């Protein structure tokens, strides 16, 4: 029996059970990290987990996607001391106490097959998700940080269910983001001909001349969606984080983050910042030229001029 099979069996067995949680305690707000894939959402989640007074899904808790409250209880019991790295491999983190994307949980709770945008969502699904996250927050006794993709397609709807929710939008230079997406495609599929990760519906109705236009469009369309969705909710509930500024000086962002996430441990923040290394990946001349050509094309279109100015 493979590890996936026995974990799936365990999750199925726990799915309908009800762990003891103190329900008369106040729930704490959830903090959601959003952004285009390869924009820096993982390193931000690691920074928050290492430096702020928050709960988060670590690699142990992530094994319990059908029973997240049990996972949170076990994580608190078995991994009380945080060891959070500053490295990841396309979103995967190395330590048992490192943050995890919790993808299986989001797919299960929101009835997604993958990460492609859906035009609508069942209200009951959002209510059940909100109630589950409330239980998790009671286990941790503090706000809980999540990195999300599927839920990012339903920001406004979820905010109506839980108005106290908070959102952190990571934005990265479009060229760097698109080039990183190309590398991700090759890592996942062995070539760059197939889409990866979060995919807006608009991508399915477009015709693209090449893969460079695809990845640039993917970044632009996701950021357009996030900007429109977040712009429709209370401005005090969200903030943007510039990836380049963050990786060069993580500590410079903590004042803005503290308002949404809670108290920061300045010593832990400094230690984490000392370990952050700005990415220095080399790309082929052909890839750089292709992405720049695609950006120039989109910059000539009225729809994207503000995004690329």
N, C-alpha and C positions, 0 to 999 in steps of 0.2 A: 504494500500500500504506500503510495507516494505521500509526501508531506501535505500536498494540496488536498488529496482525497481525505485524509484523516481530519484535517482542519475543516473541510467542508462538512464532513459527517458530524463533527463536534458542533459546528455552527448551526446545522439543521436541528440537532438535538436541543440546543439552547434557545432557539429562536422564539419559542412560545412560552418560555419560563419567565418568571417575574422576580428578579433579585430584590432583596430588601433595600429600599432607598427611603430616606426620610423625606416624605413628600410635603411636610409642613414648613420646611426650610425655604427661604426665598431662592429662586433660581437666579443665576448670574447671566449676563448677556454673553452671547457668542460673538467672537471676532473672526471674520472670514477674510482670508487673503485671496485676492483674485488677480488675474492678469492673463495675458496671452501666454501660451506654452513657451518655455525657454526665456521668460522675461525676468526671472530672478525670484519667483515665488518660493522656491525651496530654501534658498539662503535666508530670505526674510523670516520664514517659519522657524528656521534654526536659531536665528538671532533672538526672536521673541521667546522661544522656549528656553534659551540659555540665560536671558537677561531680565525677563519681566516676570512679575508675579501673576502668572497665568497657568492654567492647565493646558494640556495639548495631547494629541494622539501620538503615542510613541510606537515603535515597531513591535512591542509586545501587545499593546492594546489593539493594534491593527489586525491581529490574528482573530479577533472576535467581532467580525463585521456584522453578524446577525445578533450579537448580544453585547452591544457596546458598553452597557452599564457593568456587566461582569468584567469586560476588558478593562474599564477604568478602575474598578475595584482591585483587580489583580495588578495593574500597573502601579497603583499607589502602594500596594503591599509589597511587591517584589522588586520594584525599581524606584525606591524612594530618593535616590541620589541621581541627579541629572548629569549625564555625560553627553554633551551635545557637540558634534563636530562642526567644522566649517566646510566640509566637503560633501559632494554627492555625485552620483553618476546618472545623469538624465532623470533626476528626481528621486532616485533611490539613495537612501542614507545608510551608513555602515553600522552604527551602534544600536543596540537594543533600545537605548533611551533616546535615540534621535527621532525627530518628527517623521511621520508617515502620512502619505496622501489620503489613506483610508478609502481608496477608490471603490472597493467592493461594497462598503457601507453606503456610499452615495448612490451607487447604481441600484442597490437593493431598495433603499428608502424611497428613491424617486422613480423607480421602475424604468431605469435607463438600461439599454443594452451596451452602450459604449459611451462616447463623449460627444457625439454629434448632437447639435442643438435640436430640441423639440419645440414646436410652436406653442404648446400649452402644457399645463400640468394640473393634475387633479388636486383640488383644494384639500381633500382629506390627506393626501400624501404630504403636503406641506405642514398641515396641523400635526400629523403623527411625527414628522421629523422634528418639529419644534418641541413637542412634548418629550421626545427622546433626548434631544440636546439639553433640555432643562434638567432631566435626570442626571445626565453626565456632569453638568455643572454643579449639581448638588454633591456629587461624589468628590469633585475636586475642591468645592467650596470657594471657587473663584471663577472669573471669566475664563473661557476655554477658546483657544485659537485653533482654527481649521484652515487648511488650504483646500480650496474647492474649485471645481470646474463645472460639473453639472448644475449645481445650485446657482452658479453665476448667470445662467440663462434665465433665472426666475427671481432676480433681486427684488424687484418691486412687489411681486406677489408675496414673497417671504417676509418682506419688511412690513407688510400689512398684518401678517400673522404675529410677528415679533418686532414691534417698532423700536425696541431698545438694541437690536442687533447692530453690529459695527462692521465696517468694511474697509480693507486696506488694498488699494489698487496699485500694483507694481507696474511701472512703465519703463520700457527699455528703448534705446535708440532702435529705430525700425530696421536699419541695415544689420546691426549686430544681432537683433532678435531673429530676423529672417535667415541669416547665415547659420545661426545656431539650430534653427528648425531643419535646415538642410542636413546638418550633421546628425540630428535626431532621426530623420528619415532613414539615413544610411545605416545607422546603428540598429534600428528596429527591423528594417526590411532587407538590408543588404544592398539597396539602391535608393534613389531618391524619387521614384515614380509614384509613390503612394502617400496619401495624407496620413498624418499622425496627430494624436492628441485631440484637443478641443477643436471642433469644426463647426463654424457658423453655417446655418442653412443657406445663406446667400452664396456660399461657395459652390453649392450644387447646381445653381441656376446660371453660373457664369461659365464662359468659355475662356480658357487660358492658353496663350501661345506656348508656354513652357513652365517648368517647375519653379523658376524664379518668380514669375508673376503669381503663382499659387501661394508660395510662402509669404510674400509681401502682402498679398490680399488677406491671407489668414490673420496676420498680425493687425492690419488696419481694421478689418471688419470686426474682430473681437474687441479691440479697443474702442471702436465706434459704439458697439453695443454696450460696453461697460460705461462709457461716458454718458450715454443717453440714459441708461438705467439708474446709475448713481445720481445723475443730475436731477432725477425726478423725486429723490427722497431727501429727507432733512440733511442739510449740509453738515451739521454737527455730528452726523453718524458715519462719515467716511473721510478718508484722506488718501492722497497719492504719495507714493514713494518712488523717487527717481533711482533707477538701478545703478547708474554710474556714480551718483553721489553716495549712495549707500555703500557700495563695495570699496570706494576710496576712503570713506570716513563713516563707518557704521554708527559711531556714537553721535554723529552730527544729526541723526534722524530721531534720536530717542525722545526729545522733547515733544515733537509732534505725535509720536507713537504713544507716549505716556497718557495723553488725553483720552485715547481710545482703548488702551490695553491695560492700564493700571500702573502701579509703581514699577520703576526700573531699578535694578541692582547695578549701580554704577561700576563697581569693581568687576562684576561678572560681564558687564557690557564691554569694559575695557579689555578684559582677557579675551573675549570673543573677537573683538575688533582686531586684536593683535594677530589672530590666526587667519583672518580673511585675506585672500590673495585675489586681486583683480584678474579676471580671465584673460589669457594671452594666447588664445587659440589662433593658429595660422590657417588661413583659408587660401584656396587656389585663386590665381588671378582670374580664371574663368568664372568662378563662383562670385567673386566680388564684383566683377564687371556685369554679370548677369543680374545680380540683385540690384545694383545701382541703376541699371537700365530699366528694370521693373519699377523702381521707386520713381525715376524720372517720368515714366509713363503715367503712373497714378497721380503724381504731383501736377500733371497737366490737366487733370480732370477736376471740375469744380467740387465734386463730392469730397475729395481727399486733400484739397489744398490747405485747409486749416490744420489737418493732421500732420502734414509734411512740411509746413512752413518753418 
